[in-house]
Amino acid sequence: MKDLTLRLALVTWTLAAVLSPLTVSIAAAQEETESIQKFVARKDNWSALTGARFVLEGRIGVVSPQTIQFERCDLTFRLKSGAPTLPRETRVAEVTGTIVREGSRLYFDVDSIRRRDSDVETLRARRGRLESSRPEAWYGLADWAAGRAEFYQDSELRMKAEELREIGLTAELRRLKSDDTAGHLALAKRASDWNLDQGIGWKFIHDACRHELNKARRDPANDGSYVLTLVQKNLPGASSPLKKEDEPLRQAYDTNPAETYSRADTDTRFKLHRALFVQVLRALIEKNADPDGKNGYAIAARISQQIPELEELADSYRKKELTSLKSRVISLSRDELLDYSKKLTDRKQEADAKQAKQDWLRSREPGARVAGPRARMQLAEDYLQLLGDEKTARALYESAWNANPQSPEAIEWLTAHGLMLDNGRWVAGTASAKSSEDRFAQAIQEGQVLPGMSGEQARAAMGARPASVVRQASRGKVTELWIYKTEGLVVTLTRGKDETVPRVEDVASIADEVP
């Protein structure tokens, strides 16, 4: 007995499982209002639903005393005699009735009919009941409107569906954190999938890019390449440089990007995408800028090449480097000085370029004098090459010779530049004899003996012959010591083997000569 009861229960459960979908379908058809849109979608099942009772609603097309035709539905709906007449302005109607078969044809026999609100009226009513903070509610109503618009090919309803979806996206945006880039991009993709106005998706992408730009600015490890790619790939116009007349727009965007972008039309947003791209590129480039301006020209080169709109900014970086170079000009290497000078010359700042060279050269004079003759001669060459300053070069070569009278380089240079040695001084060759005679004549009048004087001039200066003369000869050179005891002087004269006139080489006191 228990086994039989169990078997009956199992059979009952199995039948219920099989029949349940059909029962539910029929019950739903009998109890719920179904749109003509959904009813037409299951046209292939109409025959199986013969005898089922439906409540249908949809837009009406042709109406006669005996029949009604719904738009986009080829099933004939037959009205009973005495059925109520719909108001003239009726656009949507609801009918209750049954699918019947007569021969090979199907009909829908209407038991009752009534006017329904138009789609626009229904949309307005449903919208008024929405909880505005719930994006899914907006999306659900938008789906309803979009489905009706697609079925009836209604452009007005399609626009309203787009509006509802945009409102839903805005509601969803309010739930996102301000720096949720992925969330913003997801909203942009949804807008694209729904074929909404491209400006809607752009707005979400634009906001995402600004969040990423702020992240890059705050994080030294963030090189900005992600946001740069994001702008280039998703915001058209980013790679097209702005024109000069667009500069006020770019500046307005720099001042208030969010407001400027939200108020802009589509054409203007193309330009604002470039303005954003300029900001991103600038931030990326300036991350490598030295705070003291040492790499100003390198930064300026990148700005000029990649952001031609910011040429003034590029030039400010050049000026910053020039200021840096000026502050440390004496510490520059020779090559660095030449580069600095060229940069000034290229900017038509010849006077500044010359001053830089002068400051650099003068800063090296003390070191060159301490280092020795060779360093002085090298500095002299720098004066010639950098400034063409032969006067200073000559003074340095003479200083090198004074430090080492045997220096062949100094003698060769001084001689090659038209100078000759005259009594221990390098003078111009043409002026040597005259200058010496003038000096000697003045010295004779003053009773002074000078190196370079002949023996006769020395006696004239002393006014008398020496008390005694000591002669010495060695290696083809004759030396005479003229001793003036009364005056306390010893005059040393020398004469080479091929010279007939002795010349004064030195004048000293007797105390200095005799220990």
Summary of the structure (lengths in Angstrom):
residues: 515
radius of gyration: 54.0
end to end distance: 158.8
largest distance: 173.7
contacts: 1455
relative contact order: 0.03
helix: 60%
strand: 16%
